[in-house]
Amino acid sequence: MCGTPSGTKAPGWASHWTRWSKPLLPLPKGWSKARSSKPLANKPRLSKGPSPVLTAVASVPKTKRTAPSRLPPVPSSTMNRSVTAWPAAGIFFPLRPLLGLDSHAYSKAALAKIIAAGGELKSFQAAARMLDRLADIPVSARHVNRLVDLVGLEMRHDRDVRVEDHVHHRRAAPPAAPEACAVLIDGGRVMTRTPRQDKGTGVFDHAWREDKVACLHVLEGPTFEFDPHPQPPRCFPDRSHVDRITREIHGLPALPETPAAAEVAPPDATNTEKISGCGVDTAMSQEKAATTQAASWSGRSEKEDEWPPSRKERTCVATMLPSAGFAKVVAQEAYARGFYQAKRKAFLGDGLAYNWTIKEGWFEDFTAITDFIHPLTYLYELALLLAGGGEEGWVLYARWLTWSWQGKVADVLGEMRQWRDKLGPVGCEEKLAESDVREVLRRTLGYIENNESRMDYPTYRRQGLPVTTAHVESLIKEINYRVKGTEKFWNNPKGAEAILQVRAALLSDDLRLDRHLQQRKGSPYRYSRVPRNGKPPRNAPAKKTK
């Protein structure tokens, strides 16, 4: 008979109790009802059953120590960290993936903030300060550096796997193709160093290395029956603007003075005859002079607001790989976005030979377009040297500018060849300075001749395609904001590659970094999905067999 609860003493009732004759819950299979004379609290369980897990009482033998041991600790024979038990303190290891924690105990949201700060701000020190101040995440600059390197190298590994699958035709079906797209490539510079473990920390073997950069644009814009922009844009007759971009691209000092753009009238027949008297054939037709004079850069056509096409989405690629590896990376990114099935697709470069090697090897059916700004800077430098600066040099540049914009590259080449014949040939043993007018003429003439077939700009504009690589030039400046600076060196190649992957992902519109952080596993000892030498990793789980 069961008594009343403890603390209840009703009159006429005796306070006694009896043991239950049956257990409250049915015992698991294999458990015994045997009694024990020992106190219940000292028993780990009722009896020894078939459970494979041993208790602390049964598994740890009792040892009697009389004095502290003076023997040195025995080194562990376990070398594989994946089979070494973690300390009992902290969160137990199997819970980390479920809680979204990595080996550093950061949640995915906190890790995303750390990586974004390390990739966006000028330095890791600034990133650590802003994380502490704005996100309440106290972390050192060195730790931010380690995390950015970790995530950047993970992204590099994932990229290499995708590229390898693409090259060996292990490809998924591409998405829906855009109406128009463009691939723009160029290169920048990064200061690197070689880590020397034997000499400790410091800067060793530092040098400028070229980083390859590409941006892939999904475009939106119509096509045209006629040239939507027959006259050059207003920025190109701006003397200060053209002088600045020429010095940036060619690394030149200030060029000979010319009148300001507002003071220079459009070229006319009189000015054309004056330039012709400097050595070019004076049989310049009045038709060409009238065409040049029409380039007043004053009015706008009705179609100019619809060209160039607008950008809907941008994907950025940056790497320290050589041109052959860089080409594969860009090709895989283009395929993953359906660029090869687009109706209108362009490939733009600055005129260097390796750009067109990439185009012929991986983008054969893309329309090849030489960036208009690069030939423009060559023509500007040559015109000022030929005419001696001043108004005459500006008029000569304005004529070549208009002809190039309107696709009359043959006229530009014909006039430069006349200048070459007038100046005379260069001797076999004669060495010319880089600034010599004959050397500049030879260099400019070779550049225009090599790219003449890719300078049909009126046709490209009618197709609704861009004609400049200004977007990738701007992207390089955005990347340089993070990777270039005073006394800033990146370990070659891992450190530079890691920061380039993170920076390019942050500048892309495809949320690549967020997707990577969401898909990466929390465990630092996650199983590798990539076979090593054709064999699965040692710590990979065995495949289930039916």
Beta strands, then each sheet from edge to edge (+ up, - down):
strand 1: 180-193
strand 2: 207-220
strand 3: 310-319
strand 4: 344-349
strand 5: 367-370
strand 6: 490-491
sheet 1: 3+ 2- 1+ 4+ 5+
sheet 2: 3+ 2- 1+ 6+
end
